[in-house]
Amino acid sequence: MSRTDPPFMATWMLEHWAPGARNDALAGDLLEEFRSGRSTGWYWGQVLAAIVIGCSREILNHRNVLLFAVLWSILSPSWVVLSWNAEVNTRAYGLMWQMDWPWSTLCSIALSLATSLTFIWSGMILYLIPRMGATRSFSVLRLGRSLLRALPMLFAISAVPYALSLMLSSGHGHGIDWHTLTPLNAIADLRTWAMLERLFNLPILLYGLWGVTPLHWKRPEGMSE
């Protein structure tokens, strides 16, 4: 790498980590400044500043998404309690645990993932449909694509964190009496199992909603701002 070339890692971080549509123009300006005599330290400083400012701007522009995702994730322990009460009162739940291993475990994992996905999709629908309706841009196809966006993140982060969450929330040896838990008091529960449920759902909701929620929803012609 010659002196006329900026640090490769800094340039890569600018291209991939800095949100916004002007990264190419910014990279060109920084390259010109660097070749005119600016130091490597200056270049790194400008790149890090661009990343911080870009991420801060993204968070500010999507503050409604962030707020909704946080509030909806707080409710996730309540959903777990509701789901558990529904599951243990069904005949299928008892039959599932009468299966031989590994089918009983696989069914349990599939049921848990389906429960989580239902919670995630319910939140996304609750957030997206009113916004689509307000701008008269509702589309079943568009809504379906938005819901499917959450699937990769769900499977990507479910392995270790969710397995740990299942273990801690299983009620065996962790002081959790599921028979005394209610959906209402689960909302305020700050024990490990409840916090893991919230931390598990938050990034999935953010990923699902962030990319499908434009800053300014397109209005049909004739609608005033």
GROMACS elastic network, one bead per residue, 0.5 to 0.9 nm:
[ bonds ]
;  ai    aj funct       b0    kb
    1     4     6  0.79939   500
    1     5     6  0.61415   500
    1     6     6  0.82491   500
    1     7     6  0.82982   500
    1     8     6  0.86523   500
    2     5     6  0.54377   500
    2     6     6  0.83457   500
    3     6     6  0.72654   500
    3    35     6  0.77607   500
    4    31     6  0.84253   500
    4    34     6  0.73174   500
    4    35     6  0.52087   500
    4    36     6  0.86515   500
    4    37     6  0.89416   500
    5     8     6  0.79074   500
    5    31     6  0.77328   500
    5    34     6  0.80273   500
    5    35     6  0.74692   500
    6     9     6  0.87858   500
    6    10     6  0.76251   500
    6    11     6  0.71290   500
    6    30     6  0.88490   500
    6    31     6  0.68730   500
    6    34     6  0.68485   500
    6    35     6  0.81726   500
    6    40     6  0.69477   500
    6    43     6  0.73738   500
    7    10     6  0.54390   500
    7    11     6  0.64102   500
    7    12     6  0.87699   500
    7    40     6  0.71937   500
    7    43     6  0.81425   500
    7    44     6  0.80438   500
    8    11     6  0.51881   500
    8    12     6  0.61422   500
    8    13     6  0.86472   500
    9    12     6  0.50381   500
    9    13     6  0.61287   500
    9    14     6  0.85913   500
   10    13     6  0.51287   500
   10    14     6  0.62287   500
   10    15     6  0.87393   500
   10    43     6  0.78166   500
   10    44     6  0.61306   500
   10    47     6  0.64945   500
   10    48     6  0.82476   500
   11    14     6  0.50825   500
   11    15     6  0.63034   500
   11    16     6  0.87406   500
   11    27     6  0.74124   500
   11    44     6  0.87915   500
   11    47     6  0.76112   500
   12    15     6  0.51469   500
   12    16     6  0.61525   500
   12    17     6  0.80511   500
   13    16     6  0.52425   500
   13    17     6  0.51666   500
   13    18     6  0.70948   500
   13    47     6  0.75822   500
   13    48     6  0.84712   500
   13    51     6  0.81599   500
   14    17     6  0.56568   500
   14    18     6  0.52856   500
   14    19     6  0.87613   500
   14    23     6  0.70608   500
   14    26     6  0.88445   500
   14    27     6  0.73681   500
   14    47     6  0.58350   500
   14    48     6  0.79253   500
   14    50     6  0.74857   500
   14    51     6  0.68559   500
   15    18     6  0.63654   500
   15    19     6  0.86417   500
   15    23     6  0.63292   500
   15    24     6  0.75371   500
   15    27     6  0.78866   500
   16    19     6  0.78677   500
   17    51     6  0.63008   500
   17    54     6  0.88318   500
   17    55     6  0.85412   500
   18    23     6  0.71716   500
   18    47     6  0.82952   500
   18    48     6  0.86582   500
   18    50     6  0.63382   500
   18    52     6  0.77145   500
   18    53     6  0.83490   500
   18    54     6  0.57043   500
   18    55     6  0.68720   500
   19    22     6  0.87058   500
   19    23     6  0.78016   500
   19    50     6  0.86407   500
   19    51     6  0.70647   500
   19    53     6  0.88390   500
   19    54     6  0.51392   500
   19    55     6  0.61555   500
   19    57     6  0.85068   500
   19    58     6  0.71290   500
   20    23     6  0.64523   500
   20    54     6  0.65454   500
   20    55     6  0.88155   500
   20    58     6  0.82265   500
   21    24     6  0.78263   500
   21    25     6  0.88265   500
   22    25     6  0.53501   500
   22    26     6  0.61170   500
   22    27     6  0.85431   500
   23    27     6  0.59012   500
   23    28     6  0.84837   500
   24    27     6  0.50639   500
   24    28     6  0.61922   500
   24    29     6  0.87117   500
   25    28     6  0.51008   500
   25    29     6  0.62980   500
   25    30     6  0.87095   500
   26    29     6  0.50885   500
   26    30     6  0.61602   500
   26    31     6  0.84879   500
   26    50     6  0.88360   500
   27    30     6  0.51645   500
   27    31     6  0.60357   500
   27    32     6  0.85942   500
   27    47     6  0.87465   500
   28    31     6  0.50874   500
   28    32     6  0.62081   500
   28    33     6  0.86801   500
   29    32     6  0.51799   500
   29    33     6  0.62613   500
   29    34     6  0.85962   500
   30    33     6  0.50637   500
   30    34     6  0.59954   500
   30    35     6  0.85689   500
   30    43     6  0.69937   500
   30    46     6  0.78445   500
   30    47     6  0.85538   500
   31    34     6  0.50242   500
   31    35     6  0.61564   500
   31    36     6  0.85512   500
   31    43     6  0.84660   500
   32    35     6  0.52579   500
   32    36     6  0.62279   500
   33    36     6  0.50786   500
   33    37     6  0.67554   500
   33    38     6  0.59452   500
   33    43     6  0.85902   500
   34    37     6  0.55085   500
   34    39     6  0.65905   500
   34    40     6  0.76124   500
   34    42     6  0.82973   500
   34    43     6  0.67904   500
   35    38     6  0.68152   500
   38    41     6  0.83706   500
   38    42     6  0.63896   500
   38    43     6  0.71991   500
   39    42     6  0.51582   500
   39    43     6  0.64291   500
   39    44     6  0.88179   500
   40    43     6  0.50579   500
   40    44     6  0.62688   500
   40    45     6  0.86019   500
   41    44     6  0.51603   500
   41    45     6  0.61592   500
   41    46     6  0.86994   500
   42    45     6  0.50472   500
   42    46     6  0.62461   500
   42    47     6  0.86970   500
   43    46     6  0.52086   500
   43    47     6  0.62643   500
   43    48     6  0.86991   500
   44    47     6  0.51328   500
   44    48     6  0.61529   500
   44    49     6  0.84764   500
   45    48     6  0.52506   500
   45    49     6  0.60299   500
   45    50     6  0.85383   500
   46    49     6  0.50651   500
   46    50     6  0.60948   500
   46    51     6  0.86752   500
   47    50     6  0.51025   500
   47    51     6  0.63109   500
   47    52     6  0.87368   500
   48    51     6  0.51143   500
   48    52     6  0.61941   500
   48    53     6  0.85396   500
   49    52     6  0.51537   500
   49    53     6  0.59730   500
   49    54     6  0.82946   500
   50    53     6  0.51974   500
   50    54     6  0.58136   500
   50    55     6  0.84070   500
   51    54     6  0.51102   500
   51    55     6  0.60181   500
   51    56     6  0.84125   500
   52    55     6  0.52832   500
   52    56     6  0.60293   500
   52    57     6  0.85199   500
   53    56     6  0.50804   500
   53    57     6  0.60467   500
   53    58     6  0.85750   500
   54    57     6  0.51055   500
   54    58     6  0.61819   500
   54    59     6  0.86806   500
   55    58     6  0.50229   500
   55    59     6  0.62011   500
   55    60     6  0.85724   500
   56    59     6  0.51588   500
   56    60     6  0.61495   500
   56    61     6  0.85638   500
   57    60     6  0.50416   500
   57    61     6  0.60014   500
   57    62     6  0.84690   500
   58    61     6  0.50971   500
   58    62     6  0.60568   500
   58    63     6  0.82873   500
   59    62     6  0.51234   500
   59    63     6  0.56372   500
   59    65     6  0.88423   500
   59    66     6  0.74317   500
   60    63     6  0.50214   500
   60    64     6  0.85626   500
   61    64     6  0.80233   500
   61    65     6  0.89906   500
   61   215     6  0.66301   500
   62    65     6  0.53226   500
   62    66     6  0.63592   500
   62    67     6  0.87257   500
   62   210     6  0.72972   500
   62   213     6  0.81543   500
   62   214     6  0.86386   500
   62   215     6  0.71693   500
   63    67     6  0.59955   500
   63    68     6  0.84665   500
   64    67     6  0.51312   500
   64    68     6  0.60667   500
   64    69     6  0.84750   500
   65    68     6  0.52209   500
   65    69     6  0.60297   500
   65    70     6  0.85850   500
   65   127     6  0.84117   500
   65   205     6  0.88200   500
   65   206     6  0.70693   500
   65   209     6  0.67743   500
   65   210     6  0.67535   500
   65   213     6  0.79716   500
   66    69     6  0.51758   500
   66    70     6  0.61918   500
   66    71     6  0.86480   500
   66   205     6  0.89576   500
   66   206     6  0.67552   500
   66   210     6  0.84081   500
   67    70     6  0.52570   500
   67    71     6  0.61973   500
   67    72     6  0.85471   500
   68    71     6  0.51557   500
   68    72     6  0.59290   500
   68    73     6  0.83542   500
   68   123     6  0.86123   500
   68   127     6  0.77483   500
   68   205     6  0.89953   500
   69    72     6  0.52088   500
   69    73     6  0.59430   500
   69    74     6  0.85732   500
   69   123     6  0.81056   500
   69   124     6  0.89546   500
   69   201     6  0.84671   500
   69   202     6  0.59924   500
   69   203     6  0.83145   500
   69   204     6  0.89539   500
   69   205     6  0.57939   500
   69   206     6  0.61298   500
   69   209     6  0.84826   500
   70    73     6  0.51866   500
   70    74     6  0.63020   500
   70   198     6  0.83193   500
   70   202     6  0.63524   500
   70   205     6  0.87583   500
   70   206     6  0.87921   500
   71    74     6  0.52195   500
   71    75     6  0.69264   500
   72    75     6  0.53601   500
   72    76     6  0.69675   500
   72   120     6  0.87792   500
   72   123     6  0.66517   500
   72   198     6  0.87190   500
   72   201     6  0.87082   500
   72   202     6  0.81465   500
   72   205     6  0.86483   500
   73    76     6  0.52200   500
   73    77     6  0.83464   500
   73   120     6  0.87665   500
   73   123     6  0.89135   500
   73   197     6  0.78570   500
   73   199     6  0.75635   500
   73   200     6  0.84322   500
   73   201     6  0.57860   500
   73   202     6  0.55355   500
   73   205     6  0.80819   500
   74    77     6  0.72271   500
   74    78     6  0.84967   500
   74   187     6  0.65549   500
   74   188     6  0.83397   500
   74   194     6  0.87412   500
   74   195     6  0.84976   500
   74   197     6  0.85809   500
   74   198     6  0.57311   500
   74   199     6  0.89661   500
   74   202     6  0.86881   500
   75    78     6  0.54860   500
   75    79     6  0.66898   500
   75   183     6  0.87867   500
   75   186     6  0.80888   500
   75   187     6  0.55292   500
   75   188     6  0.87745   500
   75   198     6  0.77575   500
   76    79     6  0.50022   500
   76    80     6  0.63415   500
   76    81     6  0.88473   500
   76   116     6  0.85580   500
   76   119     6  0.74078   500
   76   186     6  0.86115   500
   76   187     6  0.75512   500
   76   194     6  0.78528   500
   76   197     6  0.63011   500
   76   198     6  0.60047   500
   76   201     6  0.74924   500
   77    81     6  0.63978   500
   77    82     6  0.87141   500
   77   183     6  0.74808   500
   77   186     6  0.55117   500
   77   187     6  0.60368   500
   77   188     6  0.87435   500
   77   189     6  0.77277   500
   77   193     6  0.82432   500
   77   194     6  0.54012   500
   77   195     6  0.82143   500
   77   197     6  0.62964   500
   77   198     6  0.72371   500
   78    81     6  0.52151   500
   78    82     6  0.63036   500
   78    83     6  0.86272   500
   78   182     6  0.73617   500
   78   184     6  0.65826   500
   78   185     6  0.77524   500
   78   186     6  0.50072   500
   78   187     6  0.54561   500
   78   188     6  0.89878   500
   78   194     6  0.88838   500
   79    82     6  0.50395   500
   79    83     6  0.60215   500
   79    84     6  0.84813   500
   79   115     6  0.85084   500
   79   116     6  0.86855   500
   79   119     6  0.71973   500
   79   183     6  0.69116   500
   79   186     6  0.86613   500
   79   187     6  0.89714   500
   80    83     6  0.50917   500
   80    84     6  0.60368   500
   80    85     6  0.85948   500
   80   115     6  0.78763   500
   80   116     6  0.83147   500
   80   183     6  0.81489   500
   80   186     6  0.86875   500
   80   197     6  0.84434   500
   81    84     6  0.50863   500
   81    85     6  0.61834   500
   81    86     6  0.86028   500
   81   178     6  0.74458   500
   81   181     6  0.69667   500
   81   182     6  0.65777   500
   81   183     6  0.57454   500
   81   186     6  0.73187   500
   82    85     6  0.52594   500
   82    86     6  0.62813   500
   82    87     6  0.86752   500
   82   182     6  0.78582   500
   82   183     6  0.62463   500
   83    86     6  0.50677   500
   83    87     6  0.60376   500
   83    88     6  0.86808   500
   83   115     6  0.70798   500
   84    87     6  0.50557   500
   84    88     6  0.61385   500
   84    89     6  0.85647   500
   84   178     6  0.82194   500
   85    88     6  0.55980   500
   85    89     6  0.64345   500
   85   178     6  0.85515   500
   85   179     6  0.84485   500
   86    89     6  0.55169   500
   86    90     6  0.67992   500
   87    90     6  0.55062   500
   87    91     6  0.84820   500
   87    92     6  0.79795   500
   87    93     6  0.58627   500
   87    94     6  0.89848   500
   88    91     6  0.78668   500
   88    92     6  0.86066   500
   88    93     6  0.58305   500
   88    94     6  0.73946   500
   89    92     6  0.87908   500
   89    93     6  0.75427   500
   89    94     6  0.87759   500
   90    93     6  0.56053   500
   90    94     6  0.73400   500
   91    94     6  0.55035   500
   91    95     6  0.64611   500
   91    96     6  0.87696   500
   92    95     6  0.50244   500
   92    96     6  0.60342   500
   92    97     6  0.89139   500
   93    96     6  0.51752   500
   93    97     6  0.68329   500
   94    97     6  0.55550   500
   94    98     6  0.66119   500
   95    98     6  0.50681   500
   95    99     6  0.67809   500
   95   104     6  0.89593   500
   96    99     6  0.56194   500
   96   103     6  0.81280   500
   96   104     6  0.56128   500
   96   105     6  0.86905   500
   96   107     6  0.68373   500
   96   108     6  0.76554   500
   97   100     6  0.78790   500
   97   101     6  0.89692   500
   97   103     6  0.87214   500
   97   104     6  0.53541   500
   97   105     6  0.81017   500
   97   107     6  0.86992   500
   97   108     6  0.83564   500
   98   104     6  0.72184   500
   99   102     6  0.81924   500
   99   103     6  0.61402   500
   99   104     6  0.51728   500
   99   105     6  0.88705   500
  100   103     6  0.58742   500
  100   104     6  0.60914   500
  100   105     6  0.88127   500
  101   104     6  0.54632   500
  101   105     6  0.64563   500
  101   106     6  0.83317   500
  102   105     6  0.53036   500
  102   106     6  0.61017   500
  102   107     6  0.85834   500
  103   106     6  0.50117   500
  103   107     6  0.59773   500
  103   108     6  0.84225   500
  104   107     6  0.52230   500
  104   108     6  0.61800   500
  104   109     6  0.87412   500
  105   109     6  0.62039   500
  105   110     6  0.85691   500
  106   109     6  0.51442   500
  106   110     6  0.60965   500
  106   111     6  0.85122   500
  107   110     6  0.50383   500
  107   111     6  0.60036   500
  107   112     6  0.85020   500
  108   111     6  0.51193   500
  108   112     6  0.61377   500
  108   113     6  0.86369   500
  109   112     6  0.50643   500
  109   113     6  0.61358   500
  109   114     6  0.85100   500
  109   163     6  0.85796   500
  109   166     6  0.87982   500
  110   113     6  0.51655   500
  110   114     6  0.60771   500
  110   115     6  0.85416   500
  111   114     6  0.50653   500
  111   115     6  0.61232   500
  111   116     6  0.86759   500
  112   115     6  0.50301   500
  112   116     6  0.62593   500
  112   117     6  0.85789   500
  112   166     6  0.83308   500
  113   116     6  0.50547   500
  113   117     6  0.60038   500
  113   118     6  0.84933   500
  113   154     6  0.82999   500
  113   155     6  0.86974   500
  113   158     6  0.82509   500
  113   162     6  0.89199   500
  114   117     6  0.50101   500
  114   118     6  0.60710   500
  114   119     6  0.86423   500
  115   118     6  0.51932   500
  115   119     6  0.64392   500
  115   120     6  0.88115   500
  116   119     6  0.51263   500
  116   120     6  0.62248   500
  116   121     6  0.86028   500
  116   154     6  0.86280   500
  116   201     6  0.77827   500
  117   121     6  0.59541   500
  117   122     6  0.83269   500
  117   150     6  0.84159   500
  117   151     6  0.80075   500
  117   154     6  0.77099   500
  118   121     6  0.52125   500
  118   122     6  0.59522   500
  118   123     6  0.86027   500
  119   122     6  0.51597   500
  119   123     6  0.63532   500
  119   124     6  0.87649   500
  119   201     6  0.86499   500
  120   123     6  0.52861   500
  120   124     6  0.62983   500
  120   125     6  0.87082   500
  120   147     6  0.86622   500
  120   150     6  0.78893   500
  120   201     6  0.71333   500
  120   204     6  0.75192   500
  120   205     6  0.63296   500
  120   208     6  0.86955   500
  121   125     6  0.60364   500
  121   126     6  0.84177   500
  121   147     6  0.62045   500
  121   148     6  0.89621   500
  121   150     6  0.80986   500
  121   205     6  0.85793   500
  122   125     6  0.52082   500
  122   126     6  0.60913   500
  122   127     6  0.86464   500
  123   126     6  0.50339   500
  123   127     6  0.62087   500
  123   128     6  0.85791   500
  123   205     6  0.78339   500
  124   127     6  0.51258   500
  124   128     6  0.58937   500
  124   129     6  0.82936   500
  124   146     6  0.82327   500
  124   147     6  0.70504   500
  124   205     6  0.72741   500
  124   208     6  0.75510   500
  124   209     6  0.68116   500
  125   128     6  0.51935   500
  125   129     6  0.56736   500
  125   130     6  0.84742   500
  125   143     6  0.78504   500
  125   147     6  0.79900   500
  126   129     6  0.61071   500
  126   130     6  0.71090   500
  127   130     6  0.64091   500
  127   131     6  0.69394   500
  127   209     6  0.85113   500
  128   131     6  0.52702   500
  128   132     6  0.60396   500
  128   133     6  0.84662   500
  128   138     6  0.89668   500
  128   143     6  0.76917   500
  128   146     6  0.88363   500
  128   209     6  0.82127   500
  128   212     6  0.89701   500
  128   213     6  0.80256   500
  129   132     6  0.50580   500
  129   133     6  0.59055   500
  129   134     6  0.84546   500
  129   138     6  0.70452   500
  129   143     6  0.79907   500
  130   134     6  0.59833   500
  130   135     6  0.86809   500
  130   138     6  0.89436   500
  131   134     6  0.51298   500
  131   135     6  0.64730   500
  131   136     6  0.84925   500
  131   137     6  0.84268   500
  131   138     6  0.84677   500
  131   217     6  0.81742   500
  132   135     6  0.53772   500
  132   136     6  0.58813   500
  132   139     6  0.80101   500
  132   217     6  0.80969   500
  133   137     6  0.62681   500
  133   138     6  0.56879   500
  134   137     6  0.78086   500
  134   138     6  0.87788   500
  135   138     6  0.78758   500
  135   217     6  0.67796   500
  135   218     6  0.69532   500
  135   219     6  0.54322   500
  135   220     6  0.72380   500
  135   223     6  0.86684   500
  136   218     6  0.89103   500
  136   219     6  0.71459   500
  136   220     6  0.69725   500
  137   217     6  0.83729   500
  137   218     6  0.75840   500
  137   219     6  0.74623   500
  137   220     6  0.76536   500
  138   141     6  0.89487   500
  138   142     6  0.75790   500
  138   143     6  0.76804   500
  139   142     6  0.51031   500
  139   143     6  0.61060   500
  139   144     6  0.84990   500
  140   143     6  0.50616   500
  140   144     6  0.60192   500
  140   145     6  0.86049   500
  141   144     6  0.50611   500
  141   145     6  0.62197   500
  141   146     6  0.85928   500
  142   145     6  0.52130   500
  142   146     6  0.62310   500
  142   147     6  0.87616   500
  143   146     6  0.50326   500
  143   147     6  0.62763   500
  143   148     6  0.87201   500
  144   147     6  0.51375   500
  144   148     6  0.62457   500
  144   149     6  0.87177   500
  145   148     6  0.51150   500
  145   149     6  0.63436   500
  145   212     6  0.89946   500
  146   149     6  0.52400   500
  146   150     6  0.74684   500
  146   208     6  0.67902   500
  146   209     6  0.74680   500
  146   211     6  0.86344   500
  146   212     6  0.62524   500
  147   150     6  0.58470   500
  147   151     6  0.76588   500
  147   208     6  0.69717   500
  147   209     6  0.86736   500
  148   151     6  0.54667   500
  148   152     6  0.80600   500
  148   208     6  0.81170   500
  149   152     6  0.67204   500
  149   153     6  0.78659   500
  149   207     6  0.77482   500
  149   208     6  0.53976   500
  149   209     6  0.83674   500
  149   211     6  0.86991   500
  149   212     6  0.85919   500
  150   153     6  0.56135   500
  150   154     6  0.61958   500
  150   155     6  0.89455   500
  150   204     6  0.60610   500
  150   205     6  0.70973   500
  150   206     6  0.88782   500
  150   207     6  0.66138   500
  150   209     6  0.81624   500
  151   154     6  0.50396   500
  151   155     6  0.63489   500
  151   156     6  0.84728   500
  151   204     6  0.83330   500
  151   208     6  0.82854   500
  152   155     6  0.53779   500
  152   156     6  0.59099   500
  152   157     6  0.87156   500
  152   204     6  0.88859   500
  153   157     6  0.61667   500
  153   158     6  0.81772   500
  153   203     6  0.79458   500
  153   204     6  0.56803   500
  153   207     6  0.71574   500
  153   208     6  0.80358   500
  154   157     6  0.58041   500
  154   158     6  0.58519   500
  154   200     6  0.87248   500
  154   201     6  0.83932   500
  154   203     6  0.88892   500
  154   204     6  0.60134   500
  155   158     6  0.52339   500
  155   159     6  0.72954   500
  156   159     6  0.72270   500
  157   160     6  0.71862   500
  157   161     6  0.68538   500
  157   162     6  0.76523   500
  157   200     6  0.77336   500
  157   203     6  0.89506   500
  157   204     6  0.84530   500
  158   161     6  0.59206   500
  158   163     6  0.71747   500
  158   200     6  0.76751   500
  159   162     6  0.58002   500
  159   163     6  0.59255   500
  159   164     6  0.85654   500
  160   163     6  0.52241   500
  160   164     6  0.61453   500
  160   165     6  0.85579   500
  161   164     6  0.51963   500
  161   165     6  0.61318   500
  161   166     6  0.87122   500
  161   196     6  0.74189   500
  161   197     6  0.89338   500
  161   199     6  0.88436   500
  161   200     6  0.69069   500
  162   166     6  0.60690   500
  162   167     6  0.84749   500
  162   196     6  0.78777   500
  162   197     6  0.78757   500
  162   200     6  0.69348   500
  163   166     6  0.50940   500
  163   167     6  0.62125   500
  163   168     6  0.86848   500
  164   167     6  0.50404   500
  164   168     6  0.61763   500
  164   169     6  0.84717   500
  164   193     6  0.86005   500
  164   196     6  0.82787   500
  165   168     6  0.52098   500
  165   169     6  0.59728   500
  165   170     6  0.83850   500
  165   192     6  0.82889   500
  165   193     6  0.57459   500
  165   194     6  0.83649   500
  165   196     6  0.58797   500
  165   197     6  0.66475   500
  165   200     6  0.85823   500
  166   169     6  0.51032   500
  166   170     6  0.58077   500
  166   193     6  0.80203   500
  167   170     6  0.52950   500
  167   171     6  0.81201   500
  167   172     6  0.82847   500
  167   193     6  0.86263   500
  168   171     6  0.70062   500
  168   172     6  0.79757   500
  168   173     6  0.86526   500
  168   174     6  0.65140   500
  168   176     6  0.86156   500
  168   192     6  0.74413   500
  168   193     6  0.55276   500
  169   172     6  0.80242   500
  169   174     6  0.77207   500
  169   176     6  0.71504   500
  169   178     6  0.88526   500
  169   192     6  0.86487   500
  169   193     6  0.54233   500
  169   194     6  0.81569   500
  170   173     6  0.85725   500
  170   174     6  0.80633   500
  170   176     6  0.79868   500
  170   178     6  0.88705   500
  171   174     6  0.59453   500
  171   175     6  0.67368   500
  171   177     6  0.63533   500
  171   178     6  0.68707   500
  172   175     6  0.74226   500
  172   176     6  0.75869   500
  173   176     6  0.78280   500
  174   177     6  0.88214   500
  176   179     6  0.88518   500
  176   180     6  0.87345   500
  176   181     6  0.83535   500
  177   180     6  0.57036   500
  177   181     6  0.66747   500
  178   181     6  0.51028   500
  178   182     6  0.81913   500
  179   182     6  0.80796   500
  181   184     6  0.83233   500
  181   185     6  0.67432   500
  181   186     6  0.65331   500
  182   185     6  0.55258   500
  182   186     6  0.60571   500
  182   187     6  0.88721   500
  183   186     6  0.51305   500
  183   187     6  0.66253   500
  184   187     6  0.56497   500
  184   188     6  0.76280   500
  185   188     6  0.55473   500
  185   189     6  0.64147   500
  186   190     6  0.84675   500
  186   194     6  0.75748   500
  187   190     6  0.85228   500
  187   194     6  0.83819   500
  188   194     6  0.88474   500
  189   192     6  0.88358   500
  189   193     6  0.88373   500
  189   194     6  0.61434   500
  189   195     6  0.80229   500
  190   193     6  0.81237   500
  190   194     6  0.60115   500
  190   195     6  0.60856   500
  191   194     6  0.55387   500
  191   195     6  0.63106   500
  191   196     6  0.87158   500
  192   195     6  0.51964   500
  192   196     6  0.60798   500
  192   197     6  0.86161   500
  193   196     6  0.52290   500
  193   197     6  0.63218   500
  193   198     6  0.88911   500
  194   197     6  0.51307   500
  194   198     6  0.64422   500
  194   199     6  0.87471   500
  195   198     6  0.51374   500
  195   199     6  0.61392   500
  195   200     6  0.84692   500
  196   199     6  0.50282   500
  196   200     6  0.58944   500
  196   201     6  0.85901   500
  197   200     6  0.51185   500
  197   201     6  0.63288   500
  197   202     6  0.87113   500
  198   201     6  0.53482   500
  198   202     6  0.60965   500
  199   202     6  0.54169   500
  199   203     6  0.72450   500
  200   203     6  0.67262   500
  200   204     6  0.72928   500
  201   204     6  0.53698   500
  201   205     6  0.61922   500
  201   206     6  0.86709   500
  202   205     6  0.52756   500
  202   206     6  0.61767   500
  202   207     6  0.86232   500
  203   207     6  0.59628   500
  203   208     6  0.83739   500
  204   207     6  0.51758   500
  204   208     6  0.59939   500
  204   209     6  0.85618   500
  205   208     6  0.50546   500
  205   209     6  0.60507   500
  205   210     6  0.81425   500
  206   209     6  0.53496   500
  206   210     6  0.54983   500
  206   211     6  0.85732   500
  207   210     6  0.53842   500
  207   211     6  0.67952   500
  207   212     6  0.89705   500
  208   211     6  0.67480   500
  208   212     6  0.72051   500
  209   212     6  0.54514   500
  209   213     6  0.59612   500
  210   213     6  0.56665   500
  210   214     6  0.81433   500
  211   214     6  0.73516   500
  213   216     6  0.83731   500
  213   217     6  0.77723   500
  214   217     6  0.57865   500
  214   218     6  0.85197   500
  216   219     6  0.86670   500
  219   222     6  0.82656   500
  219   223     6  0.63825   500
  219   224     6  0.82720   500
  219   225     6  0.82280   500
  220   223     6  0.60102   500
  221   224     6  0.84671   500
